[in-house]
Amino acid sequence: MMDDKKKDPNHPARRRSKGRKVLARGFYTPFGDLDQHLIRVFRGKESDSRGEERPVASLDPSREEERLFQEAMRDVVPLSARHRSRIPSPATAKRPPSFLALEELDVKTHLMDLVRGEVPFQVTHSDEYIDGAIRGLSPKVLKKLRDGDFSYQAHLDLHGLNRMQAYPLVVQFIKESFAQKRRCVLIVSGRGLNSVEKEPILKLSLVHWLTHAPLKRLVLAFASARSYDGGAGAFYILLRRNESRHPVHVPAP
């Protein structure tokens, strides 16, 4: 009976023993689950062949940037060592010295005062001749005025008048001349030889009026006239250029 079981492979007992492994209890089996592991690996390969997505490992940003840079510089040819040179850094703008800034400020201030008519006069005199001009006026202009190169366009004679009588006439004459855009006028003051004290009172007063408000805003320079226009007893007066299209109002002294 026992021999029949061994010889017949289709015997029920033979099939039951073949379907399961009979292992001794407590026996070490390191490859017991090897068949199951191989089945899982095989199924994983089949899923990859069917196009199933698998997680992608994250990329290092620094390495990716390096790769992109190398790819962009692929066609760049480095310069030969003979033509290499360091590009100089741009020169920094140098600030002007402080004394130049102060000088520029003084010039601007002087120009503003010149426009407003607030520049003080520089007056020089020798014997009976007196010259005066706003500070900063070209010496060439004053020389031309002194030499009579400017033709006067109107004149006022103050002979026989005292200071109280002459002052309003002088102010009105200068204002009207400026309003009518005259550039050079002549005022005859006299030398003062016939005065009580034999002093040129009216002549010195005229110099004072021309260098103070309200007339100093209208006057550029004055100079003793040539002998044929009155000499030391008369003055050429150079007025400012009047470019206004409206009537000029000079403030009262």
Buried (B, 14 or more C-beta within 10 A) or exposed (E): EEEEEEEEEEEEEEEEEEEEEEEEEEEEEEEEEEEEEEEEEEEEEEEEEEEEEEEEEEEEEEEEEEEEEEEEEEEEEEEEEEEEEEEEEEEEEEEEEEEEEEEEEEEEEBEEBBEEBEBEBBBEEEEEEBBBBBEEBEEEBBEBBBEBEBEBBBBBBBEEBEBEEBBEBBBEBBBEBBBEEBBBBBBBBBBBEEBEEEEBBBBBBBBEBBBEEBBBBBBBBBBBBEEEBBBBBBBBBBBBEBEEEEEBEBEEE
